[in-house]
Every structure is written in structure tokens, then in C-alpha cells.
Amino acid sequence: MKQNILVVDDHRENLIALEAILDGEGRNLVMAQSGNEALSLALKYDFALVLLDVQMPEMDGFEVAELMRKNNKTRHIPIIFVTAISKEQKYVFRGYECGAVDYLFKPIDQKILEAKVNVFLELDRQRKKLQQAVVQMKRLKDENERLLHALGEALIGADARGKVSFCNEAACALLRRPRDELVGKDIAALIFNDDTGKRRWEWKESPLRLACQQGEGWKNEHSLYTQDEDGLVALSVRGNAINDDAGNFTGVVIVLRKADDENDVRDSRKDHRRHPRKKLFREMVVFDRSTGGNVGRLMNISLDGFKLFTRRELPHGEVLHMGMVLPDQIAGVNTISFDARVVWSEILDAPGEYQVGFQFMELTEITANVIENLMDKY
């Protein structure tokens, strides 16, 4: 995409001379012959740089710069003053007070002009890249939050200090507390209790933190308990680490389920060993990334595609933007995102129940690696 440069001078011959110097690939030169015209163009287009003549009739360059600095859209555009007036400090200082970032004195040295213009165009490119990165990060953050909030299981995030940083609606329902009351609470006080209500571990010495800090998942062998208005509630707890880009431990993601007693926890562990695939697919739900809505429960998966159990019919050929929260951290990630196309759909015996086959549109290397791990493990 070309970068726009606004060149302002009331003499046509000066504009032609600057155009001959600055014209080049990747640049779009926009010319103005008055201050009013320059302000109008600055509001209409996105400029990387303004080259502004100081001596102009009706409205001089100082006035144009002051007005640009007062408008939110134009206040951050770099302005280089081009002038033939005295180089006395009082004129230079006035230019900088009006918002200039640099000065060029006539007659203009072509090499100096090119060097200065290139610097500000590179700064503009870096600024736009940063803006795009921020937008992308926000989109991914919003997308992941939609997935986590839509997840049917109770999900809690805690930071490295053991303070709750996130909880979805299912966690609020299971723990019978509003989100505002849970966020910031000590996770040990919340779920690390025994059947008498006494705290079993503090966060720092808890086996959950120690295992996750070593990069391992953790599941409780005996029920842990939380307190609500009706008394103690037994919980089955599963935790995985959250690491930053450098691999440093920054917290945990915890999945909670209600357990009737300690035997439920032991039985669920045995069931996982006997029927790992059945348990995996009972836990994995596929979501629509655009809406956060539940699309269906995973029945099987391969590198080519997957099959879902759904509660609604999906038309052949429909493409969905989808995601899954993984049962354990795999290849360093807790969620995967992908696009898939409906290739077949059939109704089951029960009314309103369908199974639907999807074909992956394109898989990233990380997502393909995660799916291969799932196929190997389960």
C-alpha cells in the first residue's frame, strides 16, 4: 500500500520541483497550494508526512500547523517546515512550538530531503505494523474469551500467585458466586479444602502449582471441596499450566466438576484409563468463533476432518470459523482455531439430533501438530 505525502506550497513551480525529487515507488504525493486546501486534504486522507511551506498568503504554515495539532485526526502527522525566511532562532522556535518535527531551508538539498523523508516514512510503516499487531492481539483475546465463556465445563484461570484471574459462567454456577466475587480471590481458599472445610494446601506448596510449574498436568486423587451457602461441595479438579512466549510459568487453567464423593474422583480416573477416547470426545466441544455458540460435540478427528454430534442441521458446503478448548495442554497450547466445511450431514434416530462431517479448509502447523498428538494419545 502506498504512503501518502502532503506537499503544501503556494507556488506551483515549487510543487513541481518537490514532486520531481520525491516521486517514487510506494509513495503517493498529494499537492496543495493553500493552507485551507491542505487542511481539507489532511482531514480526508491518511498522511504519513506533511511538507509545509511557511510563507503563504491568507494562512501561513505556522497557522496550518497549529490547526492540525488541534484536530484529533491530524495532530500526530509529522510536519517538516520548508522555508526561505531567516534562520534566526525565534522563527525556528515558533515552528517547533506550532508542532514541526523538522526544518528544511531553501534552497533545498535533495539528499537531505530524501534522507529526512525516508526516516519519517519508515516510522509511519512501523506505526501501522504496531497498530495491526494490537488489533490482531485484541481479536485473538476476544475470540479466546468467547470460547472460554461458551465452554460448558466450569473453567477458572489463576495467575502465578494463585489469584483467580478469569472464570466462565459455568464456574460461577458451580461455585455459586458472581464473577466479581471470584476474580482476585485466593484459589487455595476457594477449592483446596478437605471434607471438614479446612484448607488442605496453600497455593505455593500445592501439588497443582508444583506439577504445572514443571510443565505437567495435574488431577486430584481425592476430592477437594468448596464452600457455598448449603455447605461443602466436592470437586474434581484438573489443572494445566499457562506459559508466556519465553516458556515462563505465568499461571494455570483449572477445569472443575462436581463430585459426589471421593470415589467419583477415583472412578473417573479409572474410566479415563479404560475409555480414553470416549472420555476425550465427551469433553471436547466445538464452538463457532464468530458467535461463541456451541456447534457440537466431537465424535472423531483426523488431519483431513472430523465428525460432530449436533442439535441442528447444517447445510452442505457451509464454512464455519471454529475452535476447541483442549482437554490438556498439547504442544504448548490450550486452544486451537480452524476453518472447516460441511461435507455431509445425517439425522439420527432421536428427533433434533444429527451427526455432521467436516473437512478442514487449511490447518496451521501448530493445529496439525495438536491433532496428531490427539490421534496418538487417544
MITIMI-219664 format. One line per field, with one value per residue (C-alpha): y negated, z, x negated; residue number from 1. Coordinates in Angstrom, 1 decimal. Each point is the difference from the previous one (the first is absolute). Example, Ala and Ser with C-alpha at 12.3 -4.5 7.8 and 13.67 -1.06 7.14 Angstrom:
# residues 2
north = [4.5,-3.4]
up = [7.8,-0.7]
east = [-12.3,-1.4]
num = [1,2]
END
This chain:
# residues 378
north = [0.0,-3.4,-2.6,-3.5,-3.1,-3.4,-2.8,-3.6,-3.1,-2.9,-0.1,2.6,0.2,1.0,2.8,1.3,-0.1,1.9,2.6,0.6,0.7,2.1,1.9,3.8,3.5,0.3,-3.7,-2.0,-3.7,-2.3,-3.7,-3.0,-3.7,-1.6,0.6,0.6,2.6,1.7,0.2,1.4,2.7,0.9,0.7,2.1,2.2,1.9,-1.7,1.4,-3.4,-3.7,-2.3,-3.5,-3.3,-2.7,-3.1,0.1,-2.6,0.0,2.8,0.6,3.3,-0.8,-0.4,3.2,2.0,-1.4,0.9,3.5,0.6,-0.9,2.7,3.6,1.4,-2.1,-0.8,2.8,-0.5,-1.0,-3.5,-1.1,-3.8,-1.1,-3.7,-2.7,-2.4,-0.9,2.8,-2.1,2.1,-1.9,1.3,3.5,0.1,-1.2,2.9,2.6,-1.6,0.4,3.7,0.4,3.0,-1.4,-2.9,-0.2,-3.3,-1.1,0.7,3.6,2.6,3.0,2.6,-1.5,-0.2,3.7,1.1,-1.8,1.1,3.7,-0.2,-1.1,2.4,2.9,-1.3,0.0,3.6,1.1,-1.8,1.7,3.4,-0.6,-1.0,3.2,2.1,-1.6,0.6,3.6,0.6,-1.5,2.1,3.2,-1.0,-0.6,3.2,2.1,-1.7,0.9,3.6,0.2,-1.6,2.3,3.1,2.2,1.1,-2.2,-1.7,-2.2,-1.7,-0.9,-2.0,1.0,-1.3,2.2,-2.8,0.6,-2.0,1.5,2.1,0.9,0.2,3.7,-0.5,-2.8,2.4,2.9,-2.1,-2.0,-3.3,-3.0,-0.7,-3.2,2.0,2.7,-2.1,-0.9,2.7,2.4,3.3,2.0,-1.5,0.7,3.6,1.5,1.1,3.4,1.5,-1.9,-3.3,-0.3,-1.2,3.0,-2.0,-3.6,-1.0,0.1,3.5,1.4,3.0,-1.7,-3.0,2.2,2.3,-2.8,-1.9,3.1,0.0,2.9,0.3,0.8,1.7,0.5,3.6,-0.9,-2.5,-3.6,-2.1,-3.5,-1.7,-1.4,-1.1,3.7,1.3,1.8,1.0,2.8,-0.9,1.9,-2.3,0.1,-2.6,-1.0,-2.6,-3.4,-1.1,-3.2,-0.1,0.6,3.1,-1.6,1.2,-2.7,1.9,2.9,0.9,2.1,2.1,0.8,2.6,0.8,3.4,1.8,1.5,1.1,3.2,-2.1,-1.5,3.4,1.6,-2.8,0.6,3.7,-0.8,-2.3,2.9,2.5,-2.2,-2.9,-0.7,0.0,-2.3,-2.3,-0.5,-0.4,-2.9,-1.8,-2.4,-2.0,-3.6,-2.6,-2.7,-2.7,0.4,2.1,2.4,3.8,1.8,3.5,2.8,1.6,3.6,0.6,-1.9,0.4,-2.3,-0.1,-0.8,0.9,1.1,-1.8,0.9,-3.0,-1.2,-1.8,0.8,-1.7,-0.6,1.8,-2.3,-2.5,-1.3,-0.7,-1.7,2.4,0.7,2.5,-0.2,3.0,2.5,-0.5,-2.4,1.5,-1.3,-3.0,-1.2,0.3,-0.9,0.5,-1.9,1.1,-0.4,3.0,0.8,2.2,3.0,2.2,0.1,2.6,0.1,2.5,2.0,-2.5,-3.2,-3.0,2.0,0.1,1.1,-2.3,0.6,-2.9,-0.5,-2.2,-3.0,-0.5,0.8,-1.9,1.9,-0.3,1.1,3.0,0.9,-0.1,2.2,2.6,0.0,0.6,2.9,1.5,-0.5,1.1]
up = [0.0,-0.9,2.6,-0.4,0.2,0.1,-1.6,0.6,-1.9,-1.5,-3.0,-2.7,-1.1,3.5,0.1,-3.4,1.3,3.2,-2.0,-2.3,3.0,2.1,-2.6,0.4,0.5,3.0,0.3,-0.8,-0.2,0.7,-0.9,1.6,-0.8,3.1,3.7,-0.3,-2.7,2.1,3.0,-2.1,-1.5,3.4,1.3,-3.1,-0.3,2.2,-0.4,1.1,-0.2,-0.8,-1.8,0.8,-1.4,2.7,-2.2,-1.5,-0.4,2.0,2.3,0.6,0.8,3.8,0.1,-2.0,2.3,3.1,-1.4,-0.9,3.6,1.3,-2.0,1.3,-3.5,-1.1,3.3,-0.3,-3.6,-0.2,-1.5,-1.6,-0.6,-3.3,0.1,-1.5,2.9,2.4,2.0,3.1,3.1,0.6,-3.3,0.6,3.5,-1.2,-2.5,2.7,2.3,-2.8,-0.3,-2.5,0.3,-2.3,-2.2,-3.6,-1.3,-3.6,-2.3,0.9,-0.1,-1.8,2.0,3.4,-1.1,-1.1,3.2,2.3,-2.0,0.1,3.8,0.6,-2.6,1.8,3.4,-1.6,-1.2,3.4,1.6,-2.3,0.6,3.8,-0.5,-2.0,2.7,2.7,-1.9,-0.7,3.7,1.1,-2.6,1.3,3.6,-0.7,-1.9,2.8,2.6,-2.1,-0.1,3.7,1.0,-2.3,1.3,1.9,2.6,3.0,-0.9,2.3,-0.8,2.7,-0.2,1.3,3.5,0.1,-0.4,-2.2,-3.2,-2.0,0.4,-2.4,0.6,0.7,2.8,1.5,0.0,1.5,2.8,0.4,0.0,-2.3,-2.2,1.9,3.2,-1.5,-2.0,2.3,2.5,1.3,-1.9,3.0,2.2,-2.6,-1.0,2.0,3.0,1.6,1.0,3.3,-1.8,1.1,-2.6,-1.2,-1.6,-0.5,-3.6,0.0,1.3,-1.8,-2.3,-2.7,-0.2,0.4,-2.8,-2.4,0.7,-1.2,-3.2,1.1,0.2,3.4,1.2,3.6,1.3,2.9,-0.1,0.8,1.4,-0.4,2.4,-1.1,1.9,0.2,1.4,-1.6,-3.7,-1.1,-3.1,-2.7,-1.0,-3.1,-0.6,-2.8,-0.2,-1.8,-1.3,-1.7,-3.4,1.8,1.7,3.4,2.4,0.3,1.4,-0.3,-1.7,2.2,-1.0,2.8,0.2,2.8,1.7,2.3,2.1,-0.3,-1.7,-2.9,-0.5,0.2,-2.4,-2.5,0.0,-0.7,-2.6,-1.8,-0.1,-1.3,-2.5,-0.8,-3.4,1.2,2.9,-2.3,-2.4,2.7,1.3,-3.3,-1.4,-3.2,0.0,-2.7,0.4,-1.5,2.6,2.8,-0.5,0.5,-3.4,1.3,1.9,-1.7,-1.0,-1.9,-1.6,-2.6,-1.9,-2.9,2.1,2.9,1.0,2.4,1.9,-0.4,1.0,-3.3,-3.7,-1.8,-3.8,-2.3,-1.0,2.9,1.2,3.8,1.9,3.0,3.1,2.7,3.6,0.5,2.9,0.8,-1.1,-3.3,-1.9,2.4,-0.8,1.7,-2.9,-3.8,-2.7,-3.6,-2.9,-1.2,-2.7,0.5,-2.4,1.3,2.5,1.1,2.5,2.9,1.5,2.6,-1.2,-0.2,0.1,-2.9,-0.8,-2.4,-1.8,-0.5,-2.2,1.2,-2.4,1.0,3.2,1.5,0.9,3.7,-0.4,-2.1,2.7,2.7,-2.0,-0.6,3.8,0.7,-2.5,1.5,3.6,-0.3]
east = [0.0,-1.3,-0.8,1.5,-2.2,1.7,-2.1,1.2,-1.3,1.8,-2.4,0.7,-3.6,-1.1,2.5,-1.3,-3.6,0.9,2.0,-3.0,-2.2,2.5,1.9,-0.7,1.4,2.2,0.6,3.1,-0.7,3.0,-0.4,1.6,-0.4,1.6,0.4,3.7,-0.5,-2.6,2.3,2.8,-2.3,-1.5,3.5,0.9,-3.1,-2.4,-3.4,-3.3,-1.7,0.6,-2.5,1.3,-1.1,-0.1,0.5,3.5,2.7,3.3,-1.2,-3.7,-1.6,-0.1,3.8,0.5,-2.2,1.8,3.4,-1.2,-1.2,3.4,1.8,0.0,-0.4,-2.9,-1.8,-2.5,-1.0,-3.8,-0.5,-3.2,-0.1,-1.5,-1.0,-2.1,0.4,-2.8,-1.6,0.2,0.8,3.3,1.5,-1.3,1.3,3.4,0.1,-0.7,2.6,2.5,-0.7,-2.8,-2.3,-2.7,-1.0,-1.4,-1.3,0.1,-1.8,0.7,-2.8,1.5,-2.0,1.0,3.7,0.0,-1.7,2.4,3.1,-1.2,-0.4,3.6,1.4,-1.7,1.4,3.5,-0.5,-1.0,2.9,2.5,-1.6,0.4,3.6,0.7,-1.7,2.1,3.3,-1.0,-0.8,3.3,1.8,-1.7,0.7,3.7,0.2,-1.5,2.2,3.1,-1.1,-0.8,3.3,1.9,-1.6,2.4,-2.5,-0.9,-3.2,-2.2,-3.3,-2.5,-3.2,-3.4,0.9,3.0,2.6,3.0,-0.3,2.8,3.1,2.8,3.7,-0.1,-2.6,2.2,3.0,-2.0,-1.6,3.3,-1.8,0.1,-3.1,-0.8,-0.3,-2.2,-2.5,-3.0,0.8,-2.6,0.5,-1.2,2.7,2.5,-0.5,-2.9,2.1,0.5,3.4,-0.1,-0.4,-3.6,-2.5,-2.0,-2.9,-1.1,-0.6,-3.8,-0.3,3.1,-0.7,2.0,-2.4,-3.1,1.1,1.0,-3.2,-1.9,2.1,2.2,3.8,1.6,3.1,1.2,0.0,2.3,2.9,-0.6,2.7,1.5,2.4,3.3,3.2,1.1,-3.3,-3.0,0.1,-2.4,-2.0,-2.0,-2.9,-2.2,-2.8,-2.4,-2.7,0.1,-3.4,-1.1,-1.8,-3.3,1.3,0.3,2.7,2.7,3.0,2.4,3.2,2.3,3.0,2.4,2.7,2.4,-0.9,2.5,-2.8,-3.6,0.9,1.3,-3.5,-1.7,2.6,-0.4,-3.7,0.5,2.6,-2.5,-2.5,2.5,1.8,-2.3,1.4,3.6,-0.8,-2.0,2.8,2.6,-2.1,-0.8,2.5,-0.4,1.0,0.8,-2.7,2.2,2.7,-1.4,2.9,-0.2,-0.1,-0.2,-1.9,-3.0,0.5,-3.3,-2.8,-2.8,-2.3,2.6,3.0,2.3,3.5,2.3,3.2,2.2,3.5,0.7,-0.3,-2.9,0.3,-2.5,-2.8,0.3,-3.3,-0.4,-2.7,-0.5,-2.0,-0.6,-1.2,-2.4,0.4,-3.7,-2.7,-1.4,-3.0,0.0,3.6,3.3,2.3,-0.1,1.8,0.8,2.5,2.0,2.6,3.1,-0.4,2.9,2.8,2.4,2.8,-0.2,2.9,0.9,1.8,-2.3,-3.2,-2.5,-3.5,-2.0,-3.2,-2.4,-3.1,-2.8,-0.5,-3.6,-2.0,-2.8,-3.1,0.8,3.6,-1.1,-2.5,2.6,2.4,-2.8,-0.7,3.7,0.1,-3.2,1.1,3.6]
num = [1,2,3,4,5,6,7,8,9,10,11,12,13,14,15,16,17,18,19,20,21,22,23,24,25,26,27,28,29,30,31,32,33,34,35,36,37,38,39,40,41,42,43,44,45,46,47,48,49,50,51,52,53,54,55,56,57,58,59,60,61,62,63,64,65,66,67,68,69,70,71,72,73,74,75,76,77,78,79,80,81,82,83,84,85,86,87,88,89,90,91,92,93,94,95,96,97,98,99,100,101,102,103,104,105,106,107,108,109,110,111,112,113,114,115,116,117,118,119,120,121,122,123,124,125,126,127,128,129,130,131,132,133,134,135,136,137,138,139,140,141,142,143,144,145,146,147,148,149,150,151,152,153,154,155,156,157,158,159,160,161,162,163,164,165,166,167,168,169,170,171,172,173,174,175,176,177,178,179,180,181,182,183,184,185,186,187,188,189,190,191,192,193,194,195,196,197,198,199,200,201,202,203,204,205,206,207,208,209,210,211,212,213,214,215,216,217,218,219,220,221,222,223,224,225,226,227,228,229,230,231,232,233,234,235,236,237,238,239,240,241,242,243,244,245,246,247,248,249,250,251,252,253,254,255,256,257,258,259,260,261,262,263,264,265,266,267,268,269,270,271,272,273,274,275,276,277,278,279,280,281,282,283,284,285,286,287,288,289,290,291,292,293,294,295,296,297,298,299,300,301,302,303,304,305,306,307,308,309,310,311,312,313,314,315,316,317,318,319,320,321,322,323,324,325,326,327,328,329,330,331,332,333,334,335,336,337,338,339,340,341,342,343,344,345,346,347,348,349,350,351,352,353,354,355,356,357,358,359,360,361,362,363,364,365,366,367,368,369,370,371,372,373,374,375,376,377,378]
END
